[in-house]
Amino acid sequence: MTTWTPSAAAPETAEEILARAKALAPLLRERAPEIEQTGHLPADVVDMLRDTGVFRMSFGRDFGGPELTSMQQTEVVEALAYGDASAGWCAAIGSMSGAISNFLEPATAKEVFADLDTITAGLIFPTGHAERVPGGFRLTGRWSFGSGIHHSGWVTSGAFIYQDGKPWASPDGSNSHASRQFLVPRDRVELIDNWDTTGLRGSGSCDYTITDVFVPEEHTYTFFNVKGRPGPLAQPDSFMRNLCGVPLGVARAALDHTRQTVQKRVDRMTNTAWSDIFRVQVTIAECEADFHATRSGVYASAQRQWEALAGGGTPDDLTPDERASYSLAWVHAFRTSRSIVNRLYDLLQTWSINRTSPMDRWMRDTATMRQHVAASDLLLESGGAYLLGRPPKFRMSLGLVK
């Protein structure tokens, strides 16, 4: 049994955070059945994740954070997902606190996120009702997919704005019915125990409701109005970037597991070592090729984006192909990782089908995460529209403000 000892101090560098994530992965693998059975992350597992520094990794240095690049953040999420997909998923979602801080007034951000390890959960799509009142809003609604909400400190939720019961338009005329994000303390949110899914069961991504809760104006924001320090992490898409580390981590875990398993197997009918069988060799090679090509696409497009933004530029300095390539790489990572896991599942045949087999869990986890918006046709449609000079539906995925 792998043991875990809390660290004496919070990590300060990307190297420290990644090293801690990699060290935690074997324990997450051991705890994976329990995590799945519980339906959300056990409290001590959350403490272990917090100890890695994953929840603070997107806070800027001006905030006292380590300010990991998009590539470094994705590596950390990969390392955690290599141990358990649900843990990696919750880590990626919970780490968006630093991204959100860029869209709040600095004084408010330091108040809300006084602890850099504060976890934020919630759904950004505007399904709630926010009535304008003096000093802020009265927020009511029901949202789905609150990944990691059981252990969060704050919940961010999208809602349309109303005044006197009527849709409220943006003062600049850019939107006939404006929406924004609302930050609410977790203890003002009611959870609905309806997360009973095929995969990612340990993420606890249940529905939640907020009923007539007052949200002060300063605790609201949009991803199109930077109020903190401009930079690579102060972009509309910044909170989505590292999530594709989860399917990459799972695919790598499935590949390593399969290669280790194959080395121990002998065909009982022919007495041939599995490692000498053509079908096995070709499948492993194809899956490795797909994995490396997909992973390279994610990191290469992220690197190009980061270079442009870190140099003082904006996403507009990227070519259309460069700008679209990043979000398209996310989709490809989810879809290719699922394909890899399914092919390896079939390759191992009956050694995959028991619930005790990690292949069974990885198959179910990749099937479920494949349904997320980051893996959806919406991103493909938006990327394709942008490349053809047409308005994209999901502009945020392309870092578009207008």
Secondary structure, 3 states (H helix, E strand, C coil): CCCCCCCCCCCCCHHHHHHHHHHHHHHHHHHHHHHHHHCCCCHHHHHHHHHHCHHHCCCCHHHCCCCCCHHHHHHHHHHHHHHCHHHHHHHHHHCCHHHHHCCCCHHHHHHHCCCCCCCEECCCCEEEEEEEECCEEEEEEEECCCCCHHHCCEEEEEEEEEECCEECCCCCCCCCCCEEEEEEEHHHCEEECCCCCCCCHHHCCCEEEEEEEEEEHHHEECCCCCCCCCCCCCCCCHHHHHHHHHHHHHHHHHHHHHHHHHCCCEECCCCEEHHHCHHHHHHHHHHHHHHHHHHHHHHHHHHHHHHHHHCCCCHHHCCHHHHHHHHHHHHHHHHHHHHHHHHHHHHHHHHCCCCCCHHHHHHHHHHHHCCCHHHCHHHHHHHHHHHCCCCCCCHHHHCCCC
